[in-house]
């Protein structure tokens, strides 16, 4: 395998990985947001219904809904799915830009000097290192 093919292969692998992670984190953000909002709405309705209908057991529903909504909110803040979704989007954009640069050079039908291929690999490594550092910073204790 040539150096250029190696770089292209690594970019494709990284793009596939970040695409899957992006979709996974986006789904988590959506479900956690919908769950939190739904539980909060349920609690509000239960509190109002308790007063209007004099059904005291609805207070328990409101209490449980707000408790679970709190847990869902803490879960999101601890695992930071929204931030991870953003990190994956940034990584995908950077990898797409690098892929476009390489594809453009290949389209010129001229051989790409090893020095330029090394620069492509260095750019790929810089992207991966930046994402790794951002991921670590997301969970680092501050």
C-alpha positions as CSV (number, residue, x, y, z in Angstrom):
1,X,0.0,0.0,0.0
2,X,1.4,3.4,-0.9
3,X,1.6,6.2,1.6
4,X,-1.1,8.1,-0.1
5,X,-3.5,5.1,-0.1
6,X,-2.7,4.6,3.6
7,X,-3.6,8.2,4.4
8,X,-6.8,7.9,2.4
9,X,-7.7,4.6,4.1
10,X,-7.1,6.1,7.6
11,X,-9.3,9.1,6.7
12,X,-12.1,6.9,5.5
13,X,-11.9,4.8,8.7
14,X,-11.9,7.9,10.9
15,X,-14.9,9.4,8.9
16,X,-16.9,6.1,9.4
17,X,-16.1,6.1,13.1
18,X,-17.0,9.8,13.7
19,X,-20.1,9.4,11.6
20,X,-21.4,6.5,13.8
21,X,-20.5,8.4,17.0
22,X,-22.1,11.6,15.8
23,X,-25.4,9.8,15.0
24,X,-25.2,7.9,18.3
25,X,-24.7,11.1,20.3
26,X,-27.4,13.0,18.3
27,X,-29.9,10.2,19.2
28,X,-28.9,10.4,22.9
29,X,-29.3,14.2,22.9
30,X,-32.7,13.9,21.3
31,X,-34.0,11.2,23.6
32,X,-32.7,12.9,26.8
33,X,-34.2,16.2,25.7
34,X,-37.6,14.7,24.9
35,X,-37.7,12.7,28.1
36,X,-36.7,15.7,30.3
37,X,-39.3,18.0,28.7
38,X,-42.0,15.4,28.8
39,X,-41.4,14.6,32.4
40,X,-41.5,18.3,33.3
41,X,-44.7,18.8,31.4
42,X,-46.2,15.8,33.1
43,X,-45.3,17.2,36.5
44,X,-46.8,20.6,35.7
45,X,-50.1,19.0,34.5
46,X,-50.2,16.7,37.6
47,X,-49.7,19.7,39.9
48,X,-52.5,21.6,38.2
49,X,-54.8,18.6,38.1
50,X,-54.2,18.0,41.8
51,X,-55.6,21.5,42.5
52,X,-58.4,21.5,40.0
53,X,-59.7,17.9,40.5
54,X,-58.7,17.5,44.2
55,X,-56.9,14.2,43.4
56,X,-54.1,14.1,45.9
57,X,-52.4,11.1,44.4
58,X,-51.4,13.3,41.4
59,X,-48.9,15.0,43.7
60,X,-47.0,11.8,43.8
61,X,-47.0,11.6,40.0
62,X,-45.6,15.2,39.9
63,X,-43.0,14.4,42.5
64,X,-41.8,11.3,40.7
65,X,-41.8,13.0,37.3
66,X,-39.7,15.9,38.6
67,X,-37.3,13.5,40.3
68,X,-36.8,11.5,37.2
69,X,-36.4,14.7,35.1
70,X,-33.6,15.8,37.5
71,X,-31.8,12.5,37.0
72,X,-32.1,12.7,33.2
73,X,-30.7,16.3,33.4
74,X,-27.8,15.2,35.5
75,X,-27.2,12.2,33.2
76,X,-26.9,14.6,30.2
77,X,-24.5,16.9,32.0
78,X,-22.3,14.0,33.2
79,X,-22.0,12.2,29.8
80,X,-22.0,15.4,27.7
81,X,-23.7,13.9,24.7
82,X,-24.4,17.3,23.1
83,X,-20.7,18.3,23.4
84,X,-19.6,15.0,22.0
85,X,-22.0,15.4,19.1
86,X,-20.4,18.7,18.4
87,X,-16.9,17.3,18.6
88,X,-17.8,14.6,16.1
89,X,-19.3,17.2,13.8
90,X,-16.1,19.2,13.9
91,X,-14.0,16.1,13.3
92,X,-16.1,15.2,10.3
93,X,-15.8,18.7,8.8
94,X,-12.0,18.7,9.3
95,X,-11.7,15.2,7.8
96,X,-14.0,16.1,4.9
97,X,-11.8,19.2,4.2
98,X,-8.7,17.0,4.1
99,X,-10.3,14.5,1.9
100,X,-11.4,17.2,-0.6
101,X,-7.8,18.5,-0.7
102,X,-6.4,15.0,-1.4
103,X,-9.1,14.3,-4.0
104,X,-8.4,17.6,-5.7
105,X,-4.7,16.8,-5.9
106,X,-5.5,13.3,-7.3
107,X,-7.8,14.8,-9.9
108,X,-4.9,16.7,-11.4
109,X,-3.6,13.4,-12.8
110,X,-0.1,14.3,-11.7
111,X,1.9,12.3,-9.2
112,X,1.9,13.7,-5.7
113,X,5.4,14.1,-4.2
114,X,6.1,12.2,-0.9
115,X,6.6,15.4,0.9
116,X,3.0,16.5,0.1
117,X,1.7,13.1,1.2
118,X,3.6,13.5,4.4
119,X,1.9,16.9,4.9
120,X,-1.5,15.2,4.3
121,X,-0.7,12.6,7.0
122,X,0.5,15.3,9.4
123,X,-2.8,17.2,8.9
124,X,-4.7,14.0,9.5
125,X,-2.7,13.3,12.7
126,X,-3.3,16.9,13.8
127,X,-7.1,16.5,13.4
128,X,-7.1,13.2,15.3
129,X,-4.9,14.6,18.1
130,X,-7.2,17.7,18.4
131,X,-10.3,15.5,18.7
132,X,-8.6,13.2,21.2
133,X,-7.6,16.2,23.3
134,X,-11.1,17.7,23.1
135,X,-12.6,14.4,24.2
136,X,-10.3,14.1,27.2
137,X,-11.0,17.7,28.1
138,X,-14.7,17.0,28.0
139,X,-14.4,14.5,30.9
140,X,-11.4,16.0,32.7
141,X,-12.1,17.1,36.2
142,X,-11.8,20.9,36.5
